[in-house]
Amino acid sequence: MGRSDASTDRDVPADRGSPPPEVAVVGGGAVGVTAAADLAARGADVTLYDRGDLGAGSSGRAAGVLYDAYAEDVDAALAARAMERFRAFDDTLPGFSVTPCPYVIAVRGGDPDAEAVPAMVDRMRGHDRDVSLVDPAALGERFPLATDDLAVAAVADGAGWCDPASYVAATGERARREGVTVETDTPVSLAGEGPGLRVGNAGTGRSGTRREFDAVVVAVGAHTSAFLGDAGREVPVVPYRVQALTAGVGGGARSYDGPMVYDATAGAYFRPHPTGLLAGDGTEPVPADPDDYDRTGDDWFVESVSATLRERLGEAAVEGLDVERAWAGLCTATPDGDPLVGPVGDPADRVFVAAGWQGHGFMRAPAIGEHVAEGVLASLDGTGAGDSESPWIDAFDPDRFDGGEEFEIAEGMSVESRARE
Ligand SMILES: Cc1cc2nc3c(=O)[nH]c(=O)nc-3n(C[C@H](O)[C@H](O)[C@H](O)COP(=O)(O)OP(=O)(O)OC[C@H]3O[C@@H](n4cnc5c(N)ncnc54)[C@H](O)[C@@H]3O)c2cc1C
């Protein structure tokens, strides 16, 4: 997985006489736009479709928290590659920047999750992630945070934040420069078996124009289950609602320039933001309808985040809390918390899916998009998912489920989720 230079490498097709494969990427979020650019950079003839604008889905509503603090080996490798590419894009993509910023995981006294943190940090360090266990008092000395009620904390120093919409826009421009045809305001649907699409009029009952491709990549985020289900492919990717807000803090001071903090016991996080801070939590563990959910933040969410900020930053910050905007968006859950990435259904259909990020899709998008590009091209070259040289990741096999599973939606950032074997 991965290359040293994020933006300039090419996989030149072995046979220069044959036409390049025609690949459709459906979904212009962070994952789809990266996959489209990376496919084109490797020689494919790519058309990227979005039913709205690029970034119209979850990617345009994400918080932009980036870290590589994962305990599981595949996750850690993907996240490391994603951070490497984010940093490279900071130099090479006009309009995109990453702000380095430590990421603190804090667990309060009395929270049983505290016991899992040292082993979790050991596993992260075992994958060469720059994560350390920190005594709460030492944390309070290093950062402007209240730490008296904490049992344990960890600091990931290889982290940072960015504006997700700017990543999608800048990568969309990179895709165009690589030769991708970008079709926005163009809903599509799968046209039966094989890599064909009905372009336009999807969901309206009218047929649209049929177009055949050599492969179709489905990166439609919260619409994944409905999109594939309409073509008879059942996958358990369940959308759920999460919330975030931006606010000025501390009266006149407005800005927050401390670390990013995930208060695991409260299930809330915050990070610096150009207008003060950005904070989020509000995971609703119930399925949401991607075509009909409330996109505004709830009052209870603002109150609950304010309480966490009061506890971590002190009363003064919250007294001056000036909420600019509170919003909701969708994340996607799977039965085992791992995403679905690879061929879905009969490999001969050449339909590939990339979805089910459990709240971590944006920060892994540069690596996942690259992985999808390499996987699709290897598959078109005849490398099966089960072959030893296949780049697809077994743990992410889209066909590991029946599709009809019922399961509880688990919050993806929790210590339990991160520490699981
Ligand atoms: C409030 C909030 C905060 C978050 N914070 C973070 C964070 O800090 N870090 C992180 O890693 N993740 C975060 N996430 C999760 C992150 O947003 C997602 O995991 C990620 O954006 C998913 O990207 P995607 O490209 O898979 O999907 P999306 O960005 O949802 O893109 C899917 C696209 O498919 C298009 N589409 C759907 N159906 C069709 C169709 N039929 N035809 C054509 N196009 C179609 C949609 O219009 C959409 O643009 C957050 C999410 C929310 C809501």
PDBQT file of the ligand as one rigid body, heavy atoms in Angstrom, charges set to zero:
ROOT
HETATM    1  C1  LIG A 501     -20.418  16.166  11.801  1.00  0.00    +0.000 C 
HETATM    2  C2  LIG A 501     -19.435  15.180  11.231  1.00  0.00    +0.000 A 
HETATM    3  C3  LIG A 501     -18.111  15.201  11.642  1.00  0.00    +0.000 A 
HETATM    4  C4  LIG A 501     -17.206  14.290  11.110  1.00  0.00    +0.000 A 
HETATM    5  N1  LIG A 501     -15.896  14.408  11.461  1.00  0.00    +0.000 NA
HETATM    6  C5  LIG A 501     -14.977  13.590  10.912  1.00  0.00    +0.000 A 
HETATM    7  C6  LIG A 501     -13.607  13.753  11.192  1.00  0.00    +0.000 A 
HETATM    8  O1  LIG A 501     -13.220  14.665  11.935  1.00  0.00    +0.000 OA
HETATM    9  N2  LIG A 501     -12.715  12.898  10.640  1.00  0.00    +0.000 N 
HETATM   10  C7  LIG A 501     -13.125  11.874   9.823  1.00  0.00    +0.000 A 
HETATM   11  O2  LIG A 501     -12.297  11.090   9.363  1.00  0.00    +0.000 OA
HETATM   12  N3  LIG A 501     -14.420  11.707   9.504  1.00  0.00    +0.000 NA
HETATM   13  C8  LIG A 501     -15.352  12.537  10.031  1.00  0.00    +0.000 A 
HETATM   14  N4  LIG A 501     -16.672  12.383   9.717  1.00  0.00    +0.000 N 
HETATM   15  C9  LIG A 501     -17.045  11.266   8.827  1.00  0.00    +0.000 C 
HETATM   16  C10 LIG A 501     -16.778  11.647   7.390  1.00  0.00    +0.000 C 
HETATM   17  O3  LIG A 501     -17.555  12.769   7.054  1.00  0.00    +0.000 OA
HETATM   18  C11 LIG A 501     -17.132  10.508   6.438  1.00  0.00    +0.000 C 
HETATM   19  O4  LIG A 501     -16.616   9.274   6.908  1.00  0.00    +0.000 OA
HETATM   20  C12 LIG A 501     -16.538  10.772   5.062  1.00  0.00    +0.000 C 
HETATM   21  O5  LIG A 501     -16.782  12.100   4.667  1.00  0.00    +0.000 OA
HETATM   22  C13 LIG A 501     -17.138   9.817   4.045  1.00  0.00    +0.000 C 
HETATM   23  O6  LIG A 501     -16.685  10.195   2.746  1.00  0.00    +0.000 OA
HETATM   24  P1  LIG A 501     -17.292   9.484   1.502  1.00  0.00    +0.000 P 
HETATM   25  O7  LIG A 501     -16.591  10.043   0.308  1.00  0.00    +0.000 OA
HETATM   26  O8  LIG A 501     -17.291   8.006   1.707  1.00  0.00    +0.000 OA
HETATM   27  O9  LIG A 501     -18.849   9.881   1.490  1.00  0.00    +0.000 OA
HETATM   28  P2  LIG A 501     -19.588  11.323   1.194  1.00  0.00    +0.000 P 
HETATM   29  O10 LIG A 501     -18.720  12.467   1.512  1.00  0.00    +0.000 OA
HETATM   30  O11 LIG A 501     -20.886  11.204   1.868  1.00  0.00    +0.000 OA
HETATM   31  O12 LIG A 501     -19.762  11.282  -0.378  1.00  0.00    +0.000 OA
HETATM   32  C14 LIG A 501     -20.727  10.496  -1.014  1.00  0.00    +0.000 C 
HETATM   33  C15 LIG A 501     -21.200  11.257  -2.242  1.00  0.00    +0.000 C 
HETATM   34  O13 LIG A 501     -22.026  10.389  -3.016  1.00  0.00    +0.000 OA
HETATM   35  C16 LIG A 501     -22.999  11.199  -3.669  1.00  0.00    +0.000 C 
HETATM   36  N5  LIG A 501     -24.081  10.317  -4.100  1.00  0.00    +0.000 N 
HETATM   37  C17 LIG A 501     -24.931   9.601  -3.313  1.00  0.00    +0.000 A 
HETATM   38  N6  LIG A 501     -25.795   8.911  -4.093  1.00  0.00    +0.000 NA
HETATM   39  C18 LIG A 501     -25.470   9.185  -5.388  1.00  0.00    +0.000 A 
HETATM   40  C19 LIG A 501     -26.000   8.768  -6.651  1.00  0.00    +0.000 A 
HETATM   41  N7  LIG A 501     -27.035   7.922  -6.753  1.00  0.00    +0.000 N 
HETATM   42  N8  LIG A 501     -25.429   9.250  -7.766  1.00  0.00    +0.000 NA
HETATM   43  C20 LIG A 501     -24.367  10.121  -7.726  1.00  0.00    +0.000 A 
HETATM   44  N9  LIG A 501     -23.840  10.544  -6.542  1.00  0.00    +0.000 NA
HETATM   45  C21 LIG A 501     -24.386  10.079  -5.402  1.00  0.00    +0.000 A 
HETATM   46  C22 LIG A 501     -23.379  12.210  -2.597  1.00  0.00    +0.000 C 
HETATM   47  O14 LIG A 501     -23.950  13.371  -3.159  1.00  0.00    +0.000 OA
HETATM   48  C23 LIG A 501     -22.048  12.490  -1.920  1.00  0.00    +0.000 C 
HETATM   49  O15 LIG A 501     -21.397  13.650  -2.423  1.00  0.00    +0.000 OA
HETATM   50  C24 LIG A 501     -17.621  13.285  10.198  1.00  0.00    +0.000 A 
HETATM   51  C25 LIG A 501     -18.953  13.256   9.782  1.00  0.00    +0.000 A 
HETATM   52  C26 LIG A 501     -19.852  14.204  10.266  1.00  0.00    +0.000 A 
HETATM   53  C27 LIG A 501     -21.258  14.170   9.767  1.00  0.00    +0.000 C 
ENDROOT
TORSDOF 0
